[in-house]
Amino acid sequence: MVGKKKTLEKKKDNHLLASTNLITNLVYNNNNNIMEKFSSWRDKGTGISPFMPQKLPTFQKNNSLLSVASKSPIFLIKLPFFIITYLIYTITGFAFILKFILTILFGFNRIDFGVDGIKKSQIDKLTSYKPKKGDLIVTNYITPLDGYFLFLLSGTFSSSSSSSSSSQIVILIPNESGDLYQYSPLGLFNHSFTYSNSNSSSSGKLVEDVSKLQNKIVFLFLEGTLSNNKSILPFIKLNSKYSFDDFNIKSLVVKLIPNYFTLPIPHVSKLQYFFELLTNLSQKLVRYKMYKFDEFDIAKIRNSFELNSLTSMSQDLNIDSKNKFIDYYFDHSIKKN
């Protein structure tokens, strides 16, 4: 009897091991297939794929209906609070209202701010480096919420309307030709869900003269498009008509956790993204690191991102390459090149 039990247990162990190996091989092969499909959009030096999105936990294919159903009560409880507070923020522009939305309703309750060469204990010095009028701040573009986070970091009155002259903050994004377009936080949110990044004029306001913005806080997304926060994309060469000589030049490196809230491509709808923001109860963190420069030196600015583990991508991983990636991501029958 003892011998039979041992034989049965051994068979069970062998079956379990075989099943585990089968699952492991399937997962490994699936990952390899995905990597192979999108290998044309990986940086050759590092293997990083800056445009590859990470799926939102609620909308994984296997359990999306069950997840939505289980999280719907949280969504329905928070939704009225969001509608009321966002309307108040839109009218007043008060930073504490925006802080309530981002930290309480969306759960980004840890927002860290640091400055190169200054200790965290030196609070007064850190505060003095926060964005202020006359600053031109180059930063990385990773989420639809970037505009709102930057408004909160600045801590000043700022309307969410792009047409309002009362806004103290300006968000600029270049198109492929190097022309700058201005966005409001809401405009930036909507722009992040567009399928093509080749023409910013569809949702932004063309800026002809940046000198008129010297009394504002100007944030410049020099990559021109979103990435998944694992690297820094090639900077777009701006039109020669733009000069930042009269600005205080800074860079702001942004890191976001969890990574699935980045949106390198619009693989989910606005409603799905918003649903995840309201219902996801995991720990969330936004970390900023500020650098200051004597002049608008692209090489030095870019290096500040590299110092924070955001590797520079090769020049071929640009906006045109990303648009091809988006086409292929949604339709594999399209040729890669």
ZIWONOR-V269078 format. One record per helix or strand of 2 or more residues. SS is the DSSP state (~ for helix, > for strand). FROM is the first residue (numbers start at 0). LEN is the number of residues. If there is no record, write none. Layout:
((SS:FROM:LEN) (SS:FROM:LEN))
//
This chain:
((~:1:36) (~:38:3) (~:56:3) (~:63:29) (~:94:11) (>:109:6) (~:122:6) (>:134:5) (~:145:9) (>:168:6) (>:179:4) (~:184:7) (~:199:3) (>:204:3) (~:209:4) (>:216:5) (>:230:2) (>:247:10) (~:258:3) (~:269:10) (>:284:9) (~:297:9) (>:310:2) (~:318:12))
//
